[in-house]
Amino acid sequence: MSRPSSVRPPSRRPSRRAARPLAALLVAPLVALLTAGLVSVTAPAASAHEERTSTFPKGTGEVPRFLGYDNARSRVVCRPETRALVADMRAGAVKDRNQRMLRRCEFGSIQDAINTISARNTSIYVLPGTYRETKYAGDERSDYCSNLETESNDPLDEVDYIGSVPDPEGEEGEDSDPIALSYSDQRRCAHNLNLIALFGDETPRNDSIACDSRFCGTQIVGTGQRRTDVLIDNRFSKLNALRADRMSGLYLSNFAVQQAEFNAVYVMESDGFVIDRLLTRGNDEYGILAFASDHGVIKHSEAYYNGDSGIYPGSASDVNGENDRFRPKRYSIEIFGNRSHHNTLGYSGTAGNSVYSHHNRFYKNATGISTDSLFPGHPGLPQDHARWSRNKIYSNNVNYFTKYVDTGVCAKPMPERGYLQGTVCPVVPVPVGTGVLIAGGNFNSTDNNEIYDNWRYGTMQFWVPAPLRDEFDPAKLYDTSHGNRTFGNEMGFGPRGQKLYNGMDHWWDDEGQGNCWVNNTSSRGEPTDNFLVDPGPCAEGGSFNSPGTAAVKDAGFLSCSQYDRNDPTLRHPPECNWFDSPPKPTATSGDPFPIVPGSGEIAPRSSTVGGPDVGWATSLLALGALLAVGAASRARRTARG
């Protein structure tokens, strides 16, 4: 995959020294309480989907190549309506190819074709038609698969949380059907949660997660002239429409997937995959989700009407986790040529590490791009080394919170919400009107993008305290928001050069070392920002570390993290302005949601590395409140369970 050639390593690295003595004294009691289980930090129930604890692949794989339309190892799938659809195609090579393949069609189900694979690198050619996979949507479970809660031979000792899964009927579920399954149980009970499923590791009881079966290298390829010619319609029958687990060499191309309770396409613990020219729409959470995977490419695809994000490269293989320089060693996932619009988030990734996203369009979402270190249970935290370059990030102002959550539309059963007609039910809190959000990331590059018409902020960056990810070492309290660079971006200019202002070009809580914003142009002349002290140029090392400043400049996550779309009292948490639609900005407008401290004054911060000890005390007061939020969130989830 491509690597950036225009970035340079910083002249000063973020400090990894131990916490200051006063900080240690203040944090120690909190850590003791956390360790004793008297206080807890967790994401709210509305942002927690159970999943087995994941690990990264070894990274010895490679990006697979397309095997073409004439692979000798192949299966052909068609539907009763396929013949008429092919006959209606416009004349040309694609129609001729489909007519030839139609004569070879042996299967009416994609999963049936997958089940007959006998050798690696087999292509499944899917002809035009709608694939509801009714045999597997209503699959009768064996006694074992019906009683996994109590009868599993491979139960999980613990589970992690990814995203959110409310009950499809609109309420918190009370059944005992487990969502988090061990890999062995996922493979044995493939359709408990998945409409179409591929599992590459046939030796789950050994220590390796590598793909070692006949399914490695499988390619599922739609043969139509348009992506929508081949449609996989889950109709909310399963959690995931298509799951590929430990599937190295996977290639998915040229079809549409819709109406999943969680993911349209879910790739997990896989080393080497390509998602090419897919359309994912009308899903309760994610369009395309890749998790704990390496050597992946997501390209030329489109995602819309998804309740979380259109594209989610979460916990991408942390190949730069030990790299404390700005320049990455390599990237694990590359994302290019995509359009992601009319979602809660165009792109997001908790622990979205080592991801290179370029030449995409993220527009008309609530927030365009987000990466974070906010939620525990994601390998590779804290987040590091993503790059967003030469993307168009614009008009991310759509307020789905007031339009569909506050009005009760999202409380209806999923099939009645109108997901294919444009309803989006946000499952996570985001600041409406924001282009790029970095919440607790390190060594990220936001460069050479066109960022305009985002009515709150063009870019937003803030520190995330380590306890939010269940890390209670006092020395790591301030280990996020370091070494990020924002440079060479065009702020507030439309595609024809017209002035389409952002509410404020850059918002930052002043936390972290080595952050810089340079060589960005703005439709207002100079980029607008809220910086208390100029962070300085990248060539001189960027910002100094000043722990505690974030207590003065609240990013809003503290109050907004209580959001739960299923709880009428928390659909719009008190003091949270993220769900307020910002006004249309003008040439002279400033921060649409300015921070007004209770004292009316903001004290200047120290310019020395580490900052004054009082900053630690102040921020720990905020951290104490944050811990209380976590405790309340966990109490709500426990009460429901």
Summary of the structure (lengths in Angstrom):
residues: 641
radius of gyration: 24.2
end to end distance: 44.3
largest distance: 77.8
contacts: 2438
relative contact order: 0.12
helix: 19%
strand: 25%
